[in-house]
Amino acid sequence: MKKLGLLLACCAVLTACAPEVGSKKWCDNMKEKPKGDWTANEAADFAKHCVFKTEE
């Protein structure tokens, strides 16, 4: 049970470090990442948030 708790805590810490999808930092990170390594969801999010960005 302790190992499961430790695993969940580690996952929470690691996922909290990723920038929010659509943020400037996320867009900059995606620009640096090779396009061949992008997932279909990442490509769609990049187009939506970084290329065709609409000001609200």
Short mmCIF file of the C-alpha atoms (twelve columns), coordinates in Angstrom:
data_MODEL
# 
_entry.id   MODEL 
# 
loop_
_atom_site.group_PDB 
_atom_site.id 
_atom_site.type_symbol 
_atom_site.label_atom_id 
_atom_site.label_alt_id 
_atom_site.label_comp_id 
_atom_site.label_asym_id 
_atom_site.label_seq_id 
_atom_site.Cartn_x 
_atom_site.Cartn_y 
_atom_site.Cartn_z 
_atom_site.pdbx_PDB_model_num 
ATOM 1  C CA . MET A 1  0.000   0.000  0.000   1 
ATOM 2  C CA . LYS A 2  2.893   2.357  0.735   1 
ATOM 3  C CA . LYS A 3  4.314   1.768  -2.740  1 
ATOM 4  C CA . LEU A 4  0.995   2.689  -4.343  1 
ATOM 5  C CA . GLY A 5  0.852   5.926  -2.354  1 
ATOM 6  C CA . LEU A 6  4.412   6.777  -3.314  1 
ATOM 7  C CA . LEU A 7  3.682   6.055  -6.969  1 
ATOM 8  C CA . LEU A 8  0.594   8.302  -6.939  1 
ATOM 9  C CA . ALA A 9  2.532   11.093 -5.234  1 
ATOM 10 C CA . CYS A 10 5.314   10.873 -7.833  1 
ATOM 11 C CA . CYS A 11 2.798   10.991 -10.688 1 
ATOM 12 C CA . ALA A 12 1.114   14.042 -9.188  1 
ATOM 13 C CA . VAL A 13 4.424   15.871 -8.875  1 
ATOM 14 C CA . LEU A 14 5.502   15.035 -12.425 1 
ATOM 15 C CA . THR A 15 2.238   16.047 -14.065 1 
ATOM 16 C CA . ALA A 16 2.101   19.316 -12.158 1 
ATOM 17 C CA . CYS A 17 5.332   20.433 -13.852 1 
ATOM 18 C CA . ALA A 18 3.939   20.382 -17.387 1 
ATOM 19 C CA . PRO A 19 2.838   23.774 -18.715 1 
ATOM 20 C CA . GLU A 20 -0.851  24.253 -19.427 1 
ATOM 21 C CA . VAL A 21 -1.893  23.427 -22.988 1 
ATOM 22 C CA . GLY A 22 -2.203  26.653 -24.947 1 
ATOM 23 C CA . SER A 23 0.069   28.710 -22.696 1 
ATOM 24 C CA . LYS A 24 2.997   30.607 -24.208 1 
ATOM 25 C CA . LYS A 25 5.455   28.202 -22.546 1 
ATOM 26 C CA . TRP A 26 3.590   25.190 -23.948 1 
ATOM 27 C CA . CYS A 27 3.596   26.720 -27.458 1 
ATOM 28 C CA . ASP A 28 7.330   27.447 -27.177 1 
ATOM 29 C CA . ASN A 29 8.010   23.870 -26.018 1 
ATOM 30 C CA . MET A 30 6.009   22.471 -28.940 1 
ATOM 31 C CA . LYS A 31 7.938   24.645 -31.411 1 
ATOM 32 C CA . GLU A 32 11.174  23.074 -30.130 1 
ATOM 33 C CA . LYS A 33 9.826   19.499 -30.186 1 
ATOM 34 C CA . PRO A 34 10.353  17.661 -33.510 1 
ATOM 35 C CA . LYS A 35 7.066   17.637 -35.414 1 
ATOM 36 C CA . GLY A 36 7.442   13.917 -36.075 1 
ATOM 37 C CA . ASP A 37 7.134   13.332 -32.323 1 
ATOM 38 C CA . TRP A 38 3.852   15.239 -31.958 1 
ATOM 39 C CA . THR A 39 0.665   13.314 -31.278 1 
ATOM 40 C CA . ALA A 40 -2.486  14.085 -33.252 1 
ATOM 41 C CA . ASN A 41 -3.943  15.795 -30.170 1 
ATOM 42 C CA . GLU A 42 -0.829  17.924 -29.703 1 
ATOM 43 C CA . ALA A 43 -0.932  19.013 -33.344 1 
ATOM 44 C CA . ALA A 44 -4.604  19.952 -33.080 1 
ATOM 45 C CA . ASP A 45 -4.021  21.837 -29.819 1 
ATOM 46 C CA . PHE A 46 -0.999  23.626 -31.308 1 
ATOM 47 C CA . ALA A 47 -3.034  24.753 -34.306 1 
ATOM 48 C CA . LYS A 48 -5.936  25.852 -32.114 1 
ATOM 49 C CA . HIS A 49 -3.958  27.669 -29.404 1 
ATOM 50 C CA . CYS A 50 -0.726  28.773 -31.060 1 
ATOM 51 C CA . VAL A 51 -1.434  29.254 -34.781 1 
ATOM 52 C CA . PHE A 52 -5.101  30.280 -34.947 1 
ATOM 53 C CA . LYS A 53 -5.051  31.968 -31.574 1 
ATOM 54 C CA . THR A 54 -8.137  34.070 -30.935 1 
ATOM 55 C CA . GLU A 55 -8.076  36.840 -28.386 1 
ATOM 56 C CA . GLU A 56 -10.918 36.617 -25.906 1 
# 
